[in-house]
Amino acid sequence: MSRRTVLRGAGGAALALPFLEIMSERQANAAPGDIPCRYLVAVAGSSLGSGNTDINETYVPDAEGFGYDLKTALAPFAGGMLPSGRTYANVRDEISVVTELKIPWAAENGGSVPAGGRPDNHHETMVSPLLSGVRTPEGQNTKAFGPTSDQVVADAIGGDTLFPSLQYCVQPSTYLGSGGLSSRAVISYTDGGGIGARAMPVNPQKSPREAWRELFFNFSPEDPAEAADRDFERRLRQGILDVVRTQTETLERRLGRADRIRLEQHFDEIRDLEQRLIMLGPETVGACMGLADPGEDPAEGGNRPKVGDRYPYQVNSGYSNEDLRAEIFNGMVKMAFACDLTRSIAMQYTHFHSWMNMYELIGRESDLHELGHSRHASEGQAEGLAWHYKHFASLVDDLRNTNEVDGTRLIDHCALVMTHEGGYGLDPSDGSTKRSHSTERMACLIAGRAGGMMQGQHIKRRGAHPAQVLISAMNAVGIEGEELGEVSGVIPELFGRS
Amino acid sequence: MAALVGCNGVYDALDSSEPGFDQPPRSSSGKILGPEDIPLSAARRLSRAELDQTLFDLLGNPSRLGSANLPEDNQEREGLFLHWPFDNVYPLQTTDRVLVQAFETLASTAAQELVSDEEQRARIVGCEPTSATDEACLLGFIRDFGRRAFRRPLTDAEVDNYFRLQMFAEETGEFYVAVRAIVTAMLQAPDFLYRVEVGTEVPGLDGVYRLDDYEIATRMSYFLLGTTPPTWLLDQADAGLLRTPDEREVAARRLLEDPQALNQVDRFHSMWLGYGSLPHSPELTTAMRNETRALLERVIFEEDRPYLDLFRIDETYVDTMLAEHYGLPAPMEESWVSYGDSGRSGILSHGSVLSAFATASDTSVTKRGVFVRERLMCQEIPPPPPTVNVDDLPETNCKSELIEVHQMGACGGCHSLMDPIGWGLENYDSAGVFRLHDTDKPECEIAGDGEIVMVGTFRGPGELGTLLVEDGSLEGCAVRQVVRFAFGREETAEDEAFIEEVVSRRRGSGWSYVDLVVGLVASDRFALRREREMDQ
């Protein structure tokens, strides 16, 4: 029974009980083979390098195979400290780095976009091939033309979890003022009618507080007084939502046909919210337990600052303490997996073409996008990537230290991939080289030992498609076939083959 | 009831039992309107800014919870270089799980903040409860607050539904727990979040509905004030006094006396002209916003001048810091100063407008050109074609050398529409400061000659404003932008006749902004809606 069936079919609380029973029964009686697999795809809105310093000096390890060396970008794998002061251990042997990847482009294919490829201009044209494996048609960008990997996974293995998939975005704002470009903050798309059809964006949760409320509001705090308060608040929320649902039913009857269709999604979501609140169980089996309320979200920073000498650089603009937000979201990911609330997560650390101010994070007067077009060059970009990797590494460490109900490690049932907006090399739009506007020489990080993946390797796979790393991870969590969109094949070294 | 005569003379004696409801709708020129003449509309969700203001007016809540809790309003319209100017485009509004939970949080936060503030809650609740379960007081509150929140009276069944939440007051022995629950429930109801219009079908006009009195009040208030109708306007709706053009005109003029009307005018212009969030220090940003707001207030409200004076007026309102920033004679305190022969005049010379549409480090001659074409002339400029890399511009010493780059090959076609406009503003940097050469490059002199190809030449923002006014393109475009904002969507082909009618009646007449918006509210179309035909 899918979640959708549960929620849509349920007239009230009656069907919630079997659902909870299914969940707790599965968790309590889990045999080793029953532990579900979990999948995460992440995005860093940055290329790997630009300018005269080759990424072999800042990013790509010299050594191939196990025990690779850590240059600036990968240095956080050696361990480090998070904004909260918490430390994490060396995770190099848990993460593989796949380098020399490539998304093909139109110019090298006689001017027409090849399968799994992109038009020659850079920004956001790689979104579709990178995440869905389907080419971006000429003249398009910032959307997908097939379902993204997290949605394919959700359809296959997310069935009886409360959230078939979750989408988080650490960077909360475009930092451009009003006017949107919010599609830069979307990395998850559901099927819009097959390969080549425009897929439907799934907007991410950008508020750590709301993410917490969604997952953990129903878990009782240990302190009895707090638990009583929470219980009252939960009943109050339910009572209110019941009244709201009755109100929507009245409204639905009044509306004209066009508006009824227009508001249908809103009505459905209200019903679903009410149902989830009833069903979301305080099941604290194994490592699963309620997280503490993270409190108010860090304040959102204003627009990106201006660069240049005439006006002083505004070090606080365009930054919303993404450092802390990333740590909170990562905590959410770990517990969502540990509690089997979801099995598929799309985690966007920074927007495509990101205008997040990097000053607080790496001390450079630049936003993330500008790092790739300025004196900061490959060195600056490596530092920017290292900030992303610190959080990815700490998540991996956290999953390594978390046990399933059968005593195995959570990381052994995970496949996590970090993808990037670009690589380093030829910009086909104007033929220039050593550019950040390139999908030559891309890389992916992959972690987790689901499906027997062998981690801790540096794998050079010249010309392979980044989506092949996603396909490897999808295979690892039990998705059959070796395809994502128009791309096929895996990275064999991850499975001990060559 | 006395016979009513409309301002344009087409309204003869009206049936006293249903004033305004028995005549076929007409255009301002007297033409009888068909279904296709009636603008489409649908349920419109409040934008973040509208929610912020609505919560302030309903609850006295200044926290701007909409902006703090909700995702940015969608303004991505494909095929344009710039984003759509306005935040209220209902066809672009979508709903998902994240959004609906965010509404729940927003509602519960607003309710919590209300009951935590004793003074505020006493004012909003309107009665002193005699006990935790004071039924009369709670029922009165539900009816009164419900009417204000939903912008219409509640039915008895609706009142009963909310009254169910009294059980939480009973359980806790605390009256305001029920108040909190009721406010939370109402503020996340689609009836509050959307401006729902139902109306009654107009006989003989397929798919056309006459708005009810409360729906008219709501349209007026969100158009002119950007917020929920004030109580007096709901009272007018109760009394059926918004049905005729004259009645709506009187009410519209009264709404424009509300201090919130200036905020709404400022909001409209900040979105249209792009100065909604400025990338400067808080002090400079405030000074610039004050300058522009003062001009809007003077032209539109204080002096009711011809609207296009906004683009030509030869004085500006500055404080000492901003005057020095511009290089104008500094007044002792905030006041109007003459632009003199500075080359500036009108709103396009303001730092606020000149700061918009820049790159992170400098002005952008291209974006400023696009701004003039798309926003001030209502032309569509396509986004850069696939072969253009706008991030890695060729390295030139002086910016003016880019002229040649942009004229090469395929680029020239589009850039000749945009760049010559931007070059005419290049003497004004990305904070609106006059300069003779590229910043920190004395060898790179700026010529400052601008041209709108096929229209004329100019130097600086003052002459640009005059050129656009004299050409007439700005006049038509300004009206079109107001209509887009009022409709909450892009115009359709069927709307063109209406826009043409509004523009042609006024062209060259020195019309004022107040005349324009009052005219729109008074028109027959304002009280009607057409429902989109559904695909079979």
Boltz contact constraints between the chains, C-beta under 6 A:
constraints:
  - contact:
      token1: [A, 119]
      token2: [B, 386]
      max_distance: 6.0
  - contact:
      token1: [A, 120]
      token2: [B, 386]
      max_distance: 6.0
  - contact:
      token1: [A, 121]
      token2: [B, 386]
      max_distance: 6.0
  - contact:
      token1: [A, 177]
      token2: [B, 276]
      max_distance: 6.0
  - contact:
      token1: [A, 177]
      token2: [B, 277]
      max_distance: 6.0
  - contact:
      token1: [A, 178]
      token2: [B, 87]
      max_distance: 6.0
  - contact:
      token1: [A, 178]
      token2: [B, 276]
      max_distance: 6.0
  - contact:
      token1: [A, 179]
      token2: [B, 75]
      max_distance: 6.0
  - contact:
      token1: [A, 179]
      token2: [B, 83]
      max_distance: 6.0
  - contact:
      token1: [A, 180]
      token2: [B, 72]
      max_distance: 6.0
  - contact:
      token1: [A, 180]
      token2: [B, 74]
      max_distance: 6.0
  - contact:
      token1: [A, 180]
      token2: [B, 75]
      max_distance: 6.0
  - contact:
      token1: [A, 180]
      token2: [B, 76]
      max_distance: 6.0
  - contact:
      token1: [A, 180]
      token2: [B, 83]
      max_distance: 6.0
  - contact:
      token1: [A, 182]
      token2: [B, 72]
      max_distance: 6.0
  - contact:
      token1: [A, 203]
      token2: [B, 96]
      max_distance: 6.0
  - contact:
      token1: [A, 203]
      token2: [B, 98]
      max_distance: 6.0
  - contact:
      token1: [A, 205]
      token2: [B, 98]
      max_distance: 6.0
  - contact:
      token1: [A, 236]
      token2: [B, 168]
      max_distance: 6.0
  - contact:
      token1: [A, 240]
      token2: [B, 181]
      max_distance: 6.0
  - contact:
      token1: [A, 240]
      token2: [B, 184]
      max_distance: 6.0
  - contact:
      token1: [A, 240]
      token2: [B, 185]
      max_distance: 6.0
  - contact:
      token1: [A, 243]
      token2: [B, 161]
      max_distance: 6.0
  - contact:
      token1: [A, 243]
      token2: [B, 185]
      max_distance: 6.0
  - contact:
      token1: [A, 244]
      token2: [B, 185]
      max_distance: 6.0
  - contact:
      token1: [A, 244]
      token2: [B, 188]
      max_distance: 6.0
  - contact:
      token1: [A, 244]
      token2: [B, 189]
      max_distance: 6.0
  - contact:
      token1: [A, 246]
      token2: [B, 161]
      max_distance: 6.0
  - contact:
      token1: [A, 247]
      token2: [B, 189]
      max_distance: 6.0
  - contact:
      token1: [A, 248]
      token2: [B, 190]
      max_distance: 6.0
  - contact:
      token1: [A, 251]
      token2: [B, 190]
      max_distance: 6.0
  - contact:
      token1: [A, 251]
      token2: [B, 191]
      max_distance: 6.0
  - contact:
      token1: [A, 254]
      token2: [B, 198]
      max_distance: 6.0
  - contact:
      token1: [A, 256]
      token2: [B, 531]
      max_distance: 6.0
  - contact:
      token1: [A, 257]
      token2: [B, 534]
      max_distance: 6.0
  - contact:
      token1: [A, 258]
      token2: [B, 42]
      max_distance: 6.0
  - contact:
      token1: [A, 258]
      token2: [B, 531]
      max_distance: 6.0
  - contact:
      token1: [A, 258]
      token2: [B, 532]
      max_distance: 6.0
  - contact:
      token1: [A, 258]
      token2: [B, 534]
      max_distance: 6.0
  - contact:
      token1: [A, 259]
      token2: [B, 42]
      max_distance: 6.0
  - contact:
      token1: [A, 259]
      token2: [B, 43]
      max_distance: 6.0
  - contact:
      token1: [A, 262]
      token2: [B, 42]
      max_distance: 6.0
  - contact:
      token1: [A, 262]
      token2: [B, 43]
      max_distance: 6.0
  - contact:
      token1: [A, 263]
      token2: [B, 190]
      max_distance: 6.0
  - contact:
      token1: [A, 265]
      token2: [B, 95]
      max_distance: 6.0
  - contact:
      token1: [A, 266]
      token2: [B, 95]
      max_distance: 6.0
  - contact:
      token1: [A, 266]
      token2: [B, 190]
      max_distance: 6.0
  - contact:
      token1: [A, 269]
      token2: [B, 97]
      max_distance: 6.0
  - contact:
      token1: [A, 269]
      token2: [B, 100]
      max_distance: 6.0
  - contact:
      token1: [A, 273]
      token2: [B, 100]
      max_distance: 6.0
  - contact:
      token1: [A, 303]
      token2: [B, 277]
      max_distance: 6.0
  - contact:
      token1: [A, 303]
      token2: [B, 279]
      max_distance: 6.0
  - contact:
      token1: [A, 306]
      token2: [B, 279]
      max_distance: 6.0
  - contact:
      token1: [A, 306]
      token2: [B, 360]
      max_distance: 6.0
  - contact:
      token1: [A, 307]
      token2: [B, 360]
      max_distance: 6.0
  - contact:
      token1: [A, 307]
      token2: [B, 361]
      max_distance: 6.0
  - contact:
      token1: [A, 308]
      token2: [B, 361]
      max_distance: 6.0
  - contact:
      token1: [A, 310]
      token2: [B, 439]
      max_distance: 6.0
  - contact:
      token1: [A, 373]
      token2: [B, 391]
      max_distance: 6.0
  - contact:
      token1: [A, 373]
      token2: [B, 392]
      max_distance: 6.0
  - contact:
      token1: [A, 429]
      token2: [B, 387]
      max_distance: 6.0
  - contact:
      token1: [A, 429]
      token2: [B, 389]
      max_distance: 6.0
  - contact:
      token1: [A, 430]
      token2: [B, 389]
      max_distance: 6.0
